Amino acid sequence: MRVYIGADHAGYELKNHLVTWLKDHGHEVTDCGPFVYDEQDDYPAFVLRAAEAVAGDEGSLGIVLGGSGNGEQIAANKVRGIRAALAWSDDTARLAREHNDANVVSLGARMHPEEDATRFVEIFLSTAYTGAERHSRRIAQLATYETIGQLPPLP
């Protein structure tokens, strides 16, 4: 699996851990930074690069990291074609892939022990999208809105 990863200063240490873990588990990893710890850095510089790489590389997945993961998820979702989900449990990591076909997972490095965050990533990467019609229909509605701004019809 090709995986793009980006963080900010709050996610810097977890990012470095995950880069090593991903490589040790046979994944092809592109580290979008940061490459040095700088407590004043801004997550959009790194997260948008990771998200753009995923959007341009069909079949790849992404990981974005910050203190809470909230800003990183928001930033990644600004990139057309990205469905970024904030994972805070095994279930949210699994459901992001199964139901939403998420292609980026966002994690809060200050919210979880390294062991839990690593497990969320492992679950996210190993879970397949179900392809269920109801999920595909919803994803298509979001893609249409993202592309041409057309709201889905009301039920």
N, C-alpha and C positions, 0 to 999 in steps of 0.2 A: 504494500500500500504506500502510495506517495502521500506524505503528510507535510503540510506547511504549518509553521508555528511562529507566533509572535506574542510579545508581552510588553509590559512596562516594568519600571523599577520594582513594583510590588510583586510582580510575577517572575522576576529575573531568575531567582534561585530555582523555583519550580520548573521554569522553562528549561534551564540547563539540565536538571534531573531528567525531565521527560525526553529531551533530545537523546540523552544517553540510553534511557530505557527503550525508546522507540527503535533506535539503531540496534540495540542488543536483541530486540524481538523481530528483526528482519525488515523493518520498515525503511523506506527511502525518505529521508528527512531533509527539508530545507528550513533552516533557521533564519527567520526574517528579523531577528534582533529582539532586544538590544544585545550588543556584544560586550558591553561594559556596564557596570552598575552606575547609574546616575539618578539620584533621587529626584531630580527636576525634569526627567524626560516625560514626554507626552505619548500616551498609548496610541493615538491615531497613526503616528508615523510608522509603527511596527504592525499594528493590527490590520490597517488597510492594505498594507503590502501582502500580508498573509492571505487575507480575504480575496484580493484581486488575483493572487496566484491560484487559489482554489477555483475561482470562477473561470479562469482561463485554462484549467487543466482538468478536463472531464475525468471523473472517476477518483479524483484525489479528495482528501479530507483535510480539515484544518483544525487547529487548536489555538485559542487566544486566551491570554491570562492577564489578570490584574489583581488588585486587592480584593474586590468583590466579584469581578467578572461582569458587572452590569454595563459599565461604559464600553467595555470591549465587545460585548454582544451587540450593543447599539451601533457601534462603529462598523463592525463586520456586516451588519444587516443593511448598511447604507450602500453596499456594493451590490449591483444588479446580479441576480442569480445566486446570491448567498442566502441560506436559511440557517442562521446561527441560533443555537439554543443554549441557555444557561443551565448547566447541570449542577445539581446540589445533592444528588442521591443516585444510587444505582438505578432506580426506576426512571428518574428524569433523563439520565444518560441513555438508557435503553429506548425509552419512548421517543426521544428526539429523533432517533434513527427509524424505529419501527413505524411511527405514525406521521412524522413530519419530514422524513427523508432529509433531515438536517445534514448539511455538509461541513459545518463548523460547530465545534463545541467550545463554549466559554466557561472558564472556571475561575473562582475566586481563590487565589493563593492564600489569602489571609483567613479564609473561611473553613479550610479543611486541612487535616494532616496530610502530609505527602503521600502516605499509603492510600488514603481514601481518594485523593485526586488522581493518582495513578490508576486506581481501579476504575474510576469513572471514565478515564480515557480508554482503558482496555475494553470496557463494555461498549462504549461509543464506537470504537473502531471495529469491533467484532460483530456488531449487530447489523442485520440487513433490513432494509426498508421492506415492509410487507407487500407494498404494491396494491393494497386493498382499494377498491374503487372509490370509497368515500374519502379516503386520504388523498388519493390522486386528484379527485375533483376539487378538493379544498386547496391543494398546492397549485393547481391550474388557475384557480380564481385569484390567488395571490400573485402568481406570475403575470396574469393579464393586467391586474391593477398596477404592478410594478412596471410593466412595459408600456401600457397605453393609458393608464389612469382610469380604466373603466371599473366602476363598482360592480360587485356581483349583484344579481337581482335579489330582491327580498323574497323570502319564502311565502 
